[in-house]
Amino acid sequence: MPALTVRNIPDDVHRALKARAIDRGRSTEAEVREILAAAVKPEGRLRMGQALRTLGRKLDMSDDDVGAIEAGRERRPHKPIALDQ
């Protein structure tokens, strides 16, 4: 699992993190992980799979409809974009 080092944290911020961790019965490191996860993965975020499932339900799509879409897709790889021109 990757590691992250954060330097130059002000003393008052470090004390507040330690106090918050103690209040929640966690280590400071575990509390920082929770804070970071909540910041980058908020509970109410839009998830692509959920959005597509909701759209399919709104459109009353069946498995047969999805199969028809898949069958109509081109399976050949696309030609890469030439960036040297």
PyMOL Python script that loads the backbone (N, CA, C, O; Angstrom):
from pymol import cmd

cmd.read_pdbstr("""\
ATOM      1  N   MET A   1       0.842  -1.171   0.000  1.00  0.00           N
ATOM      2  CA  MET A   1       0.000   0.000   0.000  1.00  0.00           C
ATOM      3  C   MET A   1       0.891   1.239   0.000  1.00  0.00           C
ATOM      4  O   MET A   1       1.889   1.269   0.720  1.00  0.00           O
ATOM      5  N   PRO A   2       0.560   2.252  -0.782  1.00  0.00           N
ATOM      6  CA  PRO A   2       1.383   3.455  -0.840  1.00  0.00           C
ATOM      7  C   PRO A   2       1.431   4.193   0.500  1.00  0.00           C
ATOM      8  O   PRO A   2       0.520   4.082   1.320  1.00  0.00           O
ATOM      9  N   ALA A   3       2.491   4.931   0.698  1.00  0.00           N
ATOM     10  CA  ALA A   3       2.659   5.742   1.905  1.00  0.00           C
ATOM     11  C   ALA A   3       2.739   7.206   1.500  1.00  0.00           C
ATOM     12  O   ALA A   3       3.127   7.532   0.378  1.00  0.00           O
ATOM     13  N   LEU A   4       2.373   8.072   2.415  1.00  0.00           N
ATOM     14  CA  LEU A   4       2.373   9.507   2.153  1.00  0.00           C
ATOM     15  C   LEU A   4       3.007  10.198   3.352  1.00  0.00           C
ATOM     16  O   LEU A   4       2.634   9.931   4.495  1.00  0.00           O
ATOM     17  N   THR A   5       3.950  11.074   3.100  1.00  0.00           N
ATOM     18  CA  THR A   5       4.569  11.847   4.161  1.00  0.00           C
ATOM     19  C   THR A   5       4.158  13.299   3.982  1.00  0.00           C
ATOM     20  O   THR A   5       4.297  13.866   2.898  1.00  0.00           O
ATOM     21  N   VAL A   6       3.656  13.890   5.045  1.00  0.00           N
ATOM     22  CA  VAL A   6       3.255  15.299   5.006  1.00  0.00           C
ATOM     23  C   VAL A   6       4.167  16.053   5.960  1.00  0.00           C
ATOM     24  O   VAL A   6       4.201  15.771   7.158  1.00  0.00           O
ATOM     25  N   ARG A   7       4.900  17.004   5.421  1.00  0.00           N
ATOM     26  CA  ARG A   7       5.852  17.761   6.226  1.00  0.00           C
ATOM     27  C   ARG A   7       5.301  19.148   6.541  1.00  0.00           C
ATOM     28  O   ARG A   7       4.365  19.629   5.902  1.00  0.00           O
ATOM     29  N   ASN A   8       5.900  19.763   7.530  1.00  0.00           N
ATOM     30  CA  ASN A   8       5.620  21.158   7.900  1.00  0.00           C
ATOM     31  C   ASN A   8       4.166  21.389   8.304  1.00  0.00           C
ATOM     32  O   ASN A   8       3.576  22.411   7.955  1.00  0.00           O
ATOM     33  N   ILE A   9       3.597  20.447   9.035  1.00  0.00           N
ATOM     34  CA  ILE A   9       2.252  20.636   9.579  1.00  0.00           C
ATOM     35  C   ILE A   9       2.387  21.560  10.791  1.00  0.00           C
ATOM     36  O   ILE A   9       3.201  21.303  11.678  1.00  0.00           O
ATOM     37  N   PRO A  10       1.607  22.616  10.830  1.00  0.00           N
ATOM     38  CA  PRO A  10       1.681  23.515  11.992  1.00  0.00           C
ATOM     39  C   PRO A  10       1.365  22.758  13.290  1.00  0.00           C
ATOM     40  O   PRO A  10       0.562  21.824  13.299  1.00  0.00           O
ATOM     41  N   ASP A  11       2.002  23.174  14.369  1.00  0.00           N
ATOM     42  CA  ASP A  11       1.824  22.502  15.656  1.00  0.00           C
ATOM     43  C   ASP A  11       0.365  22.449  16.080  1.00  0.00           C
ATOM     44  O   ASP A  11      -0.096  21.424  16.582  1.00  0.00           O
ATOM     45  N   ASP A  12      -0.367  23.540  15.886  1.00  0.00           N
ATOM     46  CA  ASP A  12      -1.770  23.561  16.319  1.00  0.00           C
ATOM     47  C   ASP A  12      -2.621  22.581  15.508  1.00  0.00           C
ATOM     48  O   ASP A  12      -3.562  21.989  16.035  1.00  0.00           O
ATOM     49  N   VAL A  13      -2.290  22.414  14.237  1.00  0.00           N
ATOM     50  CA  VAL A  13      -3.020  21.450  13.403  1.00  0.00           C
ATOM     51  C   VAL A  13      -2.704  20.031  13.857  1.00  0.00           C
ATOM     52  O   VAL A  13      -3.598  19.188  13.929  1.00  0.00           O
ATOM     53  N   HIS A  14      -1.454  19.767  14.158  1.00  0.00           N
ATOM     54  CA  HIS A  14      -1.058  18.437  14.626  1.00  0.00           C
ATOM     55  C   HIS A  14      -1.749  18.108  15.949  1.00  0.00           C
ATOM     56  O   HIS A  14      -2.242  16.996  16.133  1.00  0.00           O
ATOM     57  N   ARG A  15      -1.785  19.073  16.869  1.00  0.00           N
ATOM     58  CA  ARG A  15      -2.471  18.858  18.151  1.00  0.00           C
ATOM     59  C   ARG A  15      -3.952  18.596  17.941  1.00  0.00           C
ATOM     60  O   ARG A  15      -4.534  17.737  18.603  1.00  0.00           O
ATOM     61  N   ALA A  16      -4.565  19.335  17.021  1.00  0.00           N
ATOM     62  CA  ALA A  16      -5.992  19.144  16.743  1.00  0.00           C
ATOM     63  C   ALA A  16      -6.258  17.769  16.139  1.00  0.00           C
ATOM     64  O   ALA A  16      -7.258  17.129  16.464  1.00  0.00           O
ATOM     65  N   LEU A  17      -5.368  17.314  15.263  1.00  0.00           N
ATOM     66  CA  LEU A  17      -5.505  15.968  14.688  1.00  0.00           C
ATOM     67  C   LEU A  17      -5.405  14.896  15.767  1.00  0.00           C
ATOM     68  O   LEU A  17      -6.187  13.946  15.788  1.00  0.00           O
ATOM     69  N   LYS A  18      -4.431  15.062  16.664  1.00  0.00           N
ATOM     70  CA  LYS A  18      -4.264  14.090  17.748  1.00  0.00           C
ATOM     71  C   LYS A  18      -5.492  14.072  18.653  1.00  0.00           C
ATOM     72  O   LYS A  18      -5.961  13.003  19.044  1.00  0.00           O
ATOM     73  N   ALA A  19      -6.008  15.242  18.984  1.00  0.00           N
ATOM     74  CA  ALA A  19      -7.193  15.318  19.842  1.00  0.00           C
ATOM     75  C   ALA A  19      -8.404  14.695  19.156  1.00  0.00           C
ATOM     76  O   ALA A  19      -9.176  13.971  19.784  1.00  0.00           O
ATOM     77  N   ARG A  20      -8.566  14.978  17.875  1.00  0.00           N
ATOM     78  CA  ARG A  20      -9.688  14.402  17.118  1.00  0.00           C
ATOM     79  C   ARG A  20      -9.583  12.879  17.072  1.00  0.00           C
ATOM     80  O   ARG A  20     -10.587  12.181  17.215  1.00  0.00           O
ATOM     81  N   ALA A  21      -8.377  12.368  16.876  1.00  0.00           N
ATOM     82  CA  ALA A  21      -8.162  10.923  16.830  1.00  0.00           C
ATOM     83  C   ALA A  21      -8.501  10.291  18.179  1.00  0.00           C
ATOM     84  O   ALA A  21      -9.143   9.242  18.234  1.00  0.00           O
ATOM     85  N   ILE A  22      -8.074  10.920  19.248  1.00  0.00           N
ATOM     86  CA  ILE A  22      -8.374  10.396  20.589  1.00  0.00           C
ATOM     87  C   ILE A  22      -9.883  10.372  20.824  1.00  0.00           C
ATOM     88  O   ILE A  22     -10.414   9.401  21.361  1.00  0.00           O
ATOM     89  N   ASP A  23     -10.571  11.437  20.423  1.00  0.00           N
ATOM     90  CA  ASP A  23     -12.033  11.497  20.581  1.00  0.00           C
ATOM     91  C   ASP A  23     -12.730  10.355  19.863  1.00  0.00           C
ATOM     92  O   ASP A  23     -13.774   9.879  20.308  1.00  0.00           O
ATOM     93  N   ARG A  24     -12.153   9.916  18.752  1.00  0.00           N
ATOM     94  CA  ARG A  24     -12.772   8.862  17.948  1.00  0.00           C
ATOM     95  C   ARG A  24     -12.167   7.484  18.219  1.00  0.00           C
ATOM     96  O   ARG A  24     -12.541   6.504  17.574  1.00  0.00           O
ATOM     97  N   GLY A  25     -11.243   7.409  19.161  1.00  0.00           N
ATOM     98  CA  GLY A  25     -10.653   6.132  19.529  1.00  0.00           C
ATOM     99  C   GLY A  25      -9.743   5.542  18.473  1.00  0.00           C
ATOM    100  O   GLY A  25      -9.662   4.323  18.324  1.00  0.00           O
ATOM    101  N   ARG A  26      -9.054   6.410  17.735  1.00  0.00           N
ATOM    102  CA  ARG A  26      -8.150   5.956  16.674  1.00  0.00           C
ATOM    103  C   ARG A  26      -6.771   6.552  16.891  1.00  0.00           C
ATOM    104  O   ARG A  26      -6.579   7.477  17.681  1.00  0.00           O
ATOM    105  N   SER A  27      -5.826   5.992  16.167  1.00  0.00           N
ATOM    106  CA  SER A  27      -4.499   6.602  16.136  1.00  0.00           C
ATOM    107  C   SER A  27      -4.575   7.846  15.251  1.00  0.00           C
ATOM    108  O   SER A  27      -5.500   8.003  14.454  1.00  0.00           O
ATOM    109  N   THR A  28      -3.591   8.717  15.406  1.00  0.00           N
ATOM    110  CA  THR A  28      -3.551   9.917  14.566  1.00  0.00           C
ATOM    111  C   THR A  28      -3.451   9.526  13.095  1.00  0.00           C
ATOM    112  O   THR A  28      -4.093  10.137  12.241  1.00  0.00           O
ATOM    113  N   GLU A  29      -2.654   8.520  12.806  1.00  0.00           N
ATOM    114  CA  GLU A  29      -2.499   8.063  11.428  1.00  0.00           C
ATOM    115  C   GLU A  29      -3.820   7.550  10.861  1.00  0.00           C
ATOM    116  O   GLU A  29      -4.166   7.856   9.720  1.00  0.00           O
ATOM    117  N   ALA A  30      -4.558   6.772  11.652  1.00  0.00           N
ATOM    118  CA  ALA A  30      -5.851   6.260  11.193  1.00  0.00           C
ATOM    119  C   ALA A  30      -6.837   7.408  10.980  1.00  0.00           C
ATOM    120  O   ALA A  30      -7.635   7.382  10.043  1.00  0.00           O
ATOM    121  N   GLU A  31      -6.778   8.402  11.845  1.00  0.00           N
ATOM    122  CA  GLU A  31      -7.675   9.555  11.702  1.00  0.00           C
ATOM    123  C   GLU A  31      -7.359  10.326  10.421  1.00  0.00           C
ATOM    124  O   GLU A  31      -8.269  10.744   9.705  1.00  0.00           O
ATOM    125  N   VAL A  32      -6.081  10.515  10.133  1.00  0.00           N
ATOM    126  CA  VAL A  32      -5.683  11.210   8.902  1.00  0.00           C
ATOM    127  C   VAL A  32      -6.171  10.431   7.680  1.00  0.00           C
ATOM    128  O   VAL A  32      -6.640  11.025   6.709  1.00  0.00           O
ATOM    129  N   ARG A  33      -6.060   9.092   7.730  1.00  0.00           N
ATOM    130  CA  ARG A  33      -6.572   8.285   6.613  1.00  0.00           C
ATOM    131  C   ARG A  33      -8.066   8.504   6.432  1.00  0.00           C
ATOM    132  O   ARG A  33      -8.534   8.645   5.302  1.00  0.00           O
ATOM    133  N   GLU A  34      -8.819   8.537   7.518  1.00  0.00           N
ATOM    134  CA  GLU A  34     -10.266   8.774   7.439  1.00  0.00           C
ATOM    135  C   GLU A  34     -10.576  10.139   6.840  1.00  0.00           C
ATOM    136  O   GLU A  34     -11.451  10.269   5.984  1.00  0.00           O
ATOM    137  N   ILE A  35      -9.851  11.153   7.296  1.00  0.00           N
ATOM    138  CA  ILE A  35     -10.066  12.517   6.789  1.00  0.00           C
ATOM    139  C   ILE A  35      -9.783  12.574   5.293  1.00  0.00           C
ATOM    140  O   ILE A  35     -10.563  13.151   4.535  1.00  0.00           O
ATOM    141  N   LEU A  36      -8.675  11.980   4.865  1.00  0.00           N
ATOM    142  CA  LEU A  36      -8.326  11.986   3.438  1.00  0.00           C
ATOM    143  C   LEU A  36      -9.362  11.233   2.604  1.00  0.00           C
ATOM    144  O   LEU A  36      -9.769  11.705   1.542  1.00  0.00           O
ATOM    145  N   ALA A  37      -9.784  10.070   3.082  1.00  0.00           N
ATOM    146  CA  ALA A  37     -10.786   9.289   2.341  1.00  0.00           C
ATOM    147  C   ALA A  37     -12.084  10.059   2.217  1.00  0.00           C
ATOM    148  O   ALA A  37     -12.694  10.069   1.148  1.00  0.00           O
ATOM    149  N   ALA A  38     -12.522  10.709   3.294  1.00  0.00           N
ATOM    150  CA  ALA A  38     -13.768  11.477   3.253  1.00  0.00           C
ATOM    151  C   ALA A  38     -13.647  12.667   2.305  1.00  0.00           C
ATOM    152  O   ALA A  38     -14.623  13.058   1.664  1.00  0.00           O
ATOM    153  N   ALA A  39     -12.454  13.239   2.218  1.00  0.00           N
ATOM    154  CA  ALA A  39     -12.252  14.405   1.354  1.00  0.00           C
ATOM    155  C   ALA A  39     -12.283  14.044  -0.126  1.00  0.00           C
ATOM    156  O   ALA A  39     -12.829  14.794  -0.937  1.00  0.00           O
ATOM    157  N   VAL A  40     -11.703  12.905  -0.482  1.00  0.00           N
ATOM    158  CA  VAL A  40     -11.605  12.572  -1.903  1.00  0.00           C
ATOM    159  C   VAL A  40     -12.676  11.600  -2.370  1.00  0.00           C
ATOM    160  O   VAL A  40     -12.878  11.431  -3.573  1.00  0.00           O
ATOM    161  N   LYS A  41     -13.366  10.956  -1.430  1.00  0.00           N
ATOM    162  CA  LYS A  41     -14.419  10.016  -1.794  1.00  0.00           C
ATOM    163  C   LYS A  41     -15.665  10.301  -0.951  1.00  0.00           C
ATOM    164  O   LYS A  41     -16.067   9.468  -0.138  1.00  0.00           O
ATOM    165  N   PRO A  42     -16.279  11.477  -1.143  1.00  0.00           N
ATOM    166  CA  PRO A  42     -17.442  11.821  -0.324  1.00  0.00           C
ATOM    167  C   PRO A  42     -18.587  10.836  -0.549  1.00  0.00           C
ATOM    168  O   PRO A  42     -18.738  10.271  -1.632  1.00  0.00           O
ATOM    169  N   GLU A  43     -19.388  10.645   0.500  1.00  0.00           N
ATOM    170  CA  GLU A  43     -20.447   9.648   0.459  1.00  0.00           C
ATOM    171  C   GLU A  43     -21.464   9.921  -0.648  1.00  0.00           C
ATOM    172  O   GLU A  43     -21.965   8.980  -1.263  1.00  0.00           O
ATOM    173  N   GLY A  44     -21.773  11.173  -0.909  1.00  0.00           N
ATOM    174  CA  GLY A  44     -22.795  11.501  -1.895  1.00  0.00           C
ATOM    175  C   GLY A  44     -22.279  11.664  -3.310  1.00  0.00           C
ATOM    176  O   GLY A  44     -22.985  12.199  -4.164  1.00  0.00           O
ATOM    177  N   ARG A  45     -21.047  11.207  -3.578  1.00  0.00           N
ATOM    178  CA  ARG A  45     -20.482  11.425  -4.917  1.00  0.00           C
ATOM    179  C   ARG A  45     -21.214  10.598  -5.969  1.00  0.00           C
ATOM    180  O   ARG A  45     -21.804   9.560  -5.669  1.00  0.00           O
ATOM    181  N   LEU A  46     -21.161  11.075  -7.186  1.00  0.00           N
ATOM    182  CA  LEU A  46     -21.777  10.371  -8.302  1.00  0.00           C
ATOM    183  C   LEU A  46     -20.877   9.215  -8.710  1.00  0.00           C
ATOM    184  O   LEU A  46     -19.684   9.394  -8.955  1.00  0.00           O
ATOM    185  N   ARG A  47     -21.454   8.049  -8.777  1.00  0.00           N
ATOM    186  CA  ARG A  47     -20.717   6.878  -9.229  1.00  0.00           C
ATOM    187  C   ARG A  47     -21.252   6.497 -10.607  1.00  0.00           C
ATOM    188  O   ARG A  47     -22.461   6.400 -10.816  1.00  0.00           O
ATOM    189  N   MET A  48     -20.336   6.286 -11.531  1.00  0.00           N
ATOM    190  CA  MET A  48     -20.713   6.054 -12.921  1.00  0.00           C
ATOM    191  C   MET A  48     -21.656   4.863 -13.064  1.00  0.00           C
ATOM    192  O   MET A  48     -22.657   4.949 -13.775  1.00  0.00           O
ATOM    193  N   GLY A  49     -21.349   3.760 -12.399  1.00  0.00           N
ATOM    194  CA  GLY A  49     -22.206   2.574 -12.504  1.00  0.00           C
ATOM    195  C   GLY A  49     -23.620   2.850 -12.027  1.00  0.00           C
ATOM    196  O   GLY A  49     -24.590   2.423 -12.653  1.00  0.00           O
ATOM    197  N   GLN A  50     -23.734   3.570 -10.907  1.00  0.00           N
ATOM    198  CA  GLN A  50     -25.058   3.909 -10.391  1.00  0.00           C
ATOM    199  C   GLN A  50     -25.786   4.819 -11.360  1.00  0.00           C
ATOM    200  O   GLN A  50     -26.982   4.648 -11.596  1.00  0.00           O
ATOM    201  N   ALA A  51     -25.076   5.785 -11.923  1.00  0.00           N
ATOM    202  CA  ALA A  51     -25.697   6.722 -12.854  1.00  0.00           C
ATOM    203  C   ALA A  51     -26.211   5.995 -14.097  1.00  0.00           C
ATOM    204  O   ALA A  51     -27.311   6.275 -14.573  1.00  0.00           O
ATOM    205  N   LEU A  52     -25.419   5.071 -14.615  1.00  0.00           N
ATOM    206  CA  LEU A  52     -25.854   4.323 -15.800  1.00  0.00           C
ATOM    207  C   LEU A  52     -27.034   3.405 -15.487  1.00  0.00           C
ATOM    208  O   LEU A  52     -27.955   3.269 -16.293  1.00  0.00           O
ATOM    209  N   ARG A  53     -27.000   2.782 -14.319  1.00  0.00           N
ATOM    210  CA  ARG A  53     -28.111   1.909 -13.928  1.00  0.00           C
ATOM    211  C   ARG A  53     -29.404   2.723 -13.779  1.00  0.00           C
ATOM    212  O   ARG A  53     -30.468   2.289 -14.220  1.00  0.00           O
ATOM    213  N   THR A  54     -29.304   3.901 -13.159  1.00  0.00           N
ATOM    214  CA  THR A  54     -30.472   4.767 -13.002  1.00  0.00           C
ATOM    215  C   THR A  54     -31.002   5.213 -14.352  1.00  0.00           C
ATOM    216  O   THR A  54     -32.213   5.228 -14.570  1.00  0.00           O
ATOM    217  N   LEU A  55     -30.109   5.575 -15.259  1.00  0.00           N
ATOM    218  CA  LEU A  55     -30.522   5.983 -16.600  1.00  0.00           C
ATOM    219  C   LEU A  55     -31.215   4.837 -17.327  1.00  0.00           C
ATOM    220  O   LEU A  55     -32.246   5.035 -17.969  1.00  0.00           O
ATOM    221  N   GLY A  56     -30.646   3.635 -17.224  1.00  0.00           N
ATOM    222  CA  GLY A  56     -31.268   2.474 -17.867  1.00  0.00           C
ATOM    223  C   GLY A  56     -32.655   2.207 -17.337  1.00  0.00           C
ATOM    224  O   GLY A  56     -33.556   1.854 -18.097  1.00  0.00           O
ATOM    225  N   ARG A  57     -32.836   2.372 -16.041  1.00  0.00           N
ATOM    226  CA  ARG A  57     -34.165   2.169 -15.451  1.00  0.00           C
ATOM    227  C   ARG A  57     -35.144   3.235 -15.926  1.00  0.00           C
ATOM    228  O   ARG A  57     -36.298   2.932 -16.232  1.00  0.00           O
ATOM    229  N   LYS A  58     -34.682   4.495 -15.989  1.00  0.00           N
ATOM    230  CA  LYS A  58     -35.549   5.576 -16.467  1.00  0.00           C
ATOM    231  C   LYS A  58     -35.985   5.330 -17.905  1.00  0.00           C
ATOM    232  O   LYS A  58     -37.116   5.641 -18.282  1.00  0.00           O
ATOM    233  N   LEU A  59     -35.083   4.771 -18.705  1.00  0.00           N
ATOM    234  CA  LEU A  59     -35.394   4.500 -20.110  1.00  0.00           C
ATOM    235  C   LEU A  59     -36.070   3.145 -20.294  1.00  0.00           C
ATOM    236  O   LEU A  59     -36.398   2.760 -21.416  1.00  0.00           O
ATOM    237  N   ASP A  60     -36.278   2.419 -19.189  1.00  0.00           N
ATOM    238  CA  ASP A  60     -36.929   1.113 -19.199  1.00  0.00           C
ATOM    239  C   ASP A  60     -36.193   0.141 -20.131  1.00  0.00           C
ATOM    240  O   ASP A  60     -36.815  -0.579 -20.911  1.00  0.00           O
ATOM    241  N   MET A  61     -34.855   0.137 -20.033  1.00  0.00           N
ATOM    242  CA  MET A  61     -34.050  -0.746 -20.875  1.00  0.00           C
ATOM    243  C   MET A  61     -34.028  -2.158 -20.305  1.00  0.00           C
ATOM    244  O   MET A  61     -33.988  -2.357 -19.090  1.00  0.00           O
ATOM    245  N   SER A  62     -34.054  -3.117 -21.196  1.00  0.00           N
ATOM    246  CA  SER A  62     -33.978  -4.516 -20.787  1.00  0.00           C
ATOM    247  C   SER A  62     -32.592  -5.066 -21.116  1.00  0.00           C
ATOM    248  O   SER A  62     -31.784  -4.395 -21.758  1.00  0.00           O
ATOM    249  N   ASP A  63     -32.329  -6.284 -20.673  1.00  0.00           N
ATOM    250  CA  ASP A  63     -31.066  -6.934 -21.025  1.00  0.00           C
ATOM    251  C   ASP A  63     -30.956  -7.117 -22.537  1.00  0.00           C
ATOM    252  O   ASP A  63     -29.860  -7.046 -23.094  1.00  0.00           O
ATOM    253  N   ASP A  64     -32.086  -7.351 -23.200  1.00  0.00           N
ATOM    254  CA  ASP A  64     -32.069  -7.486 -24.663  1.00  0.00           C
ATOM    255  C   ASP A  64     -31.650  -6.190 -25.336  1.00  0.00           C
ATOM    256  O   ASP A  64     -30.931  -6.206 -26.335  1.00  0.00           O
ATOM    257  N   ASP A  65     -32.105  -5.058 -24.783  1.00  0.00           N
ATOM    258  CA  ASP A  65     -31.712  -3.756 -25.337  1.00  0.00           C
ATOM    259  C   ASP A  65     -30.204  -3.550 -25.212  1.00  0.00           C
ATOM    260  O   ASP A  65     -29.548  -3.091 -26.147  1.00  0.00           O
ATOM    261  N   VAL A  66     -29.673  -3.889 -24.062  1.00  0.00           N
ATOM    262  CA  VAL A  66     -28.231  -3.745 -23.845  1.00  0.00           C
ATOM    263  C   VAL A  66     -27.473  -4.669 -24.790  1.00  0.00           C
ATOM    264  O   VAL A  66     -26.452  -4.276 -25.355  1.00  0.00           O
ATOM    265  N   GLY A  67     -27.966  -5.897 -24.968  1.00  0.00           N
ATOM    266  CA  GLY A  67     -27.343  -6.843 -25.892  1.00  0.00           C
ATOM    267  C   GLY A  67     -27.330  -6.321 -27.318  1.00  0.00           C
ATOM    268  O   GLY A  67     -26.351  -6.504 -28.042  1.00  0.00           O
ATOM    269  N   ALA A  68     -28.425  -5.666 -27.727  1.00  0.00           N
ATOM    270  CA  ALA A  68     -28.504  -5.100 -29.078  1.00  0.00           C
ATOM    271  C   ALA A  68     -27.483  -3.972 -29.255  1.00  0.00           C
ATOM    272  O   ALA A  68     -26.870  -3.845 -30.315  1.00  0.00           O
ATOM    273  N   ILE A  69     -27.306  -3.169 -28.228  1.00  0.00           N
ATOM    274  CA  ILE A  69     -26.317  -2.087 -28.299  1.00  0.00           C
ATOM    275  C   ILE A  69     -24.920  -2.677 -28.423  1.00  0.00           C
ATOM    276  O   ILE A  69     -24.119  -2.232 -29.245  1.00  0.00           O
ATOM    277  N   GLU A  70     -24.632  -3.686 -27.597  1.00  0.00           N
ATOM    278  CA  GLU A  70     -23.322  -4.345 -27.653  1.00  0.00           C
ATOM    279  C   GLU A  70     -23.078  -4.978 -29.017  1.00  0.00           C
ATOM    280  O   GLU A  70     -21.968  -4.904 -29.545  1.00  0.00           O
ATOM    281  N   ALA A  71     -24.100  -5.597 -29.589  1.00  0.00           N
ATOM    282  CA  ALA A  71     -23.943  -6.266 -30.880  1.00  0.00           C
ATOM    283  C   ALA A  71     -23.639  -5.263 -31.992  1.00  0.00           C
ATOM    284  O   ALA A  71     -22.971  -5.603 -32.968  1.00  0.00           O
ATOM    285  N   GLY A  72     -24.126  -4.033 -31.850  1.00  0.00           N
ATOM    286  CA  GLY A  72     -23.919  -3.022 -32.875  1.00  0.00           C
ATOM    287  C   GLY A  72     -22.607  -2.282 -32.763  1.00  0.00           C
ATOM    288  O   GLY A  72     -22.256  -1.511 -33.656  1.00  0.00           O
ATOM    289  N   ARG A  73     -21.871  -2.498 -31.683  1.00  0.00           N
ATOM    290  CA  ARG A  73     -20.596  -1.810 -31.495  1.00  0.00           C
ATOM    291  C   ARG A  73     -19.524  -2.377 -32.412  1.00  0.00           C
ATOM    292  O   ARG A  73     -19.466  -3.581 -32.659  1.00  0.00           O
ATOM    293  N   GLU A  74     -18.691  -1.499 -32.902  1.00  0.00           N
ATOM    294  CA  GLU A  74     -17.562  -1.933 -33.721  1.00  0.00           C
ATOM    295  C   GLU A  74     -16.482  -2.485 -32.800  1.00  0.00           C
ATOM    296  O   GLU A  74     -16.119  -1.844 -31.815  1.00  0.00           O
ATOM    297  N   ARG A  75     -15.970  -3.667 -33.115  1.00  0.00           N
ATOM    298  CA  ARG A  75     -15.009  -4.341 -32.240  1.00  0.00           C
ATOM    299  C   ARG A  75     -13.555  -4.104 -32.625  1.00  0.00           C
ATOM    300  O   ARG A  75     -12.648  -4.482 -31.883  1.00  0.00           O
ATOM    301  N   ARG A  76     -13.324  -3.477 -33.785  1.00  0.00           N
ATOM    302  CA  ARG A  76     -11.940  -3.228 -34.201  1.00  0.00           C
ATOM    303  C   ARG A  76     -11.338  -2.113 -33.352  1.00  0.00           C
ATOM    304  O   ARG A  76     -12.034  -1.172 -32.972  1.00  0.00           O
ATOM    305  N   PRO A  77     -10.054  -2.218 -33.056  1.00  0.00           N
ATOM    306  CA  PRO A  77      -9.411  -1.117 -32.328  1.00  0.00           C
ATOM    307  C   PRO A  77      -9.380   0.130 -33.210  1.00  0.00           C
ATOM    308  O   PRO A  77      -9.231   0.043 -34.429  1.00  0.00           O
ATOM    309  N   HIS A  78      -9.520   1.271 -32.583  1.00  0.00           N
ATOM    310  CA  HIS A  78      -9.460   2.522 -33.330  1.00  0.00           C
ATOM    311  C   HIS A  78      -8.022   2.852 -33.692  1.00  0.00           C
ATOM    312  O   HIS A  78      -7.086   2.470 -32.990  1.00  0.00           O
ATOM    313  N   LYS A  79      -7.859   3.570 -34.800  1.00  0.00           N
ATOM    314  CA  LYS A  79      -6.526   3.986 -35.224  1.00  0.00           C
ATOM    315  C   LYS A  79      -6.044   5.073 -34.263  1.00  0.00           C
ATOM    316  O   LYS A  79      -6.768   6.036 -34.008  1.00  0.00           O
ATOM    317  N   PRO A  80      -4.825   4.929 -33.726  1.00  0.00           N
ATOM    318  CA  PRO A  80      -4.316   5.935 -32.784  1.00  0.00           C
ATOM    319  C   PRO A  80      -4.167   7.306 -33.447  1.00  0.00           C
ATOM    320  O   PRO A  80      -3.951   7.409 -34.654  1.00  0.00           O
ATOM    321  N   ILE A  81      -4.282   8.321 -32.657  1.00  0.00           N
ATOM    322  CA  ILE A  81      -4.115   9.680 -33.152  1.00  0.00           C
ATOM    323  C   ILE A  81      -2.622   9.922 -33.397  1.00  0.00           C
ATOM    324  O   ILE A  81      -1.785   9.582 -32.561  1.00  0.00           O
ATOM    325  N   ALA A  82      -2.303  10.503 -34.537  1.00  0.00           N
ATOM    326  CA  ALA A  82      -0.907  10.836 -34.855  1.00  0.00           C
ATOM    327  C   ALA A  82      -0.617  12.218 -34.309  1.00  0.00           C
ATOM    328  O   ALA A  82      -1.225  13.199 -34.737  1.00  0.00           O
ATOM    329  N   LEU A  83       0.310  12.301 -33.363  1.00  0.00           N
ATOM    330  CA  LEU A  83       0.627  13.574 -32.730  1.00  0.00           C
ATOM    331  C   LEU A  83       1.816  14.261 -33.385  1.00  0.00           C
ATOM    332  O   LEU A  83       2.138  15.389 -33.014  1.00  0.00           O
ATOM    333  N   ASP A  84       2.476  13.627 -34.342  1.00  0.00           N
ATOM    334  CA  ASP A  84       3.684  14.169 -34.931  1.00  0.00           C
ATOM    335  C   ASP A  84       3.417  14.925 -36.233  1.00  0.00           C
ATOM    336  O   ASP A  84       4.365  15.255 -36.945  1.00  0.00           O
ATOM    337  N   GLN A  85       2.212  15.195 -36.551  1.00  0.00           N
ATOM    338  CA  GLN A  85       1.915  15.869 -37.830  1.00  0.00           C
ATOM    339  C   GLN A  85       1.826  17.340 -37.682  1.00  0.00           C
ATOM    340  O   GLN A  85       1.583  18.046 -38.661  1.00  0.00           O
TER     341      GLN A  85
END
""", "prot")
cmd.dss("prot")
cmd.show_as("cartoon", "prot")
cmd.util.cbc("prot")
cmd.orient("prot")
